[in-house]
């Protein structure tokens, strides 16, 4: 993850004055290894204690003398912890200078499409800092999706619901078909929460830019797991640790469905992803591997390899609704030009009927022309 340090340094450039003035063990926040000490202390505390809140993290850091114990610094310290949780989970980026210290905000890109499926709001009261992190995150919307309530915990082809599953064939459900039939624009994003978020009005599909983060987090049990809910059978389901692991696996698998298993989609990726022009040193070297290799380049027993056919309920139980939306949009799409009709091979009967009619029609026209020519030659000779 060589890209991460560069990415983090860019986030630190936007820190407001109130955070830059905070001290870590008596030193400036940005001095030396202070940030690493802060990151390690938060990680160690959240790995030992489940269902913690921002306020509990702040108190712990004060007790071990990482943060100053001063009541007038509580607001900035809350904001700092909220920002660190976003940086280390990659779920969101904290918003700075967009609200008072009495609120916590998530950064909203001015060009970000508004699908309505991820964020319900971009600001929440800072008083929610005393709630478990899973509750705080849910207040913003669906930043950390949980397993859909309509999908059984263990989806199987032998279940009664399997008959209603929509099959996802990589040759039909892929980035090339989205680009060709729906003119979908692919937007590479830094927030894991926005992965596979499809905005129908602008026909924009957001994809996470850093698959190596998912792989590293699965192996290291990263800070994203601090957002895991310990509540069971809640009315408003929140992601538990298994859901988070499943989400990370699904993100990796989605690159294969959209790009890797389709030759035309692999070519499309090479055309639309220009790291030297758009991403520079933030380029994740794993991204082109998972998107352009014919075979899944990751050898791991915890990650399912390529399949000839996918089912959202079985293979994408956490991102189920996002995958289903894309698949249904493609299913309902119809070619609007001769070129698209030629490229669209989802309906085999329609495809071969078009070519059969074209060939028969072409032969009929050719024979008619030959007949006219022969008649002309005959008249000339007479």
Helices and strands as residue ranges (DSSP letters): H 3-12, H 17-20, E 23-24, E 27-28, H 34-48, H 54-63, G 71-73, H 74-89, E 103-105, E 123-125, G 126-130, H 133-140, G 160-164, E 167-169, H 175-181, E 185-189, G 192-194, E 197-199, E 204-208, H 211-220, G 223-227, H 241-255, I 256-260, H 263-272, H 275-278, G 280-282, H 285-292, E 309-311, H 312-315, H 320-332, H 338-343, H 348-381
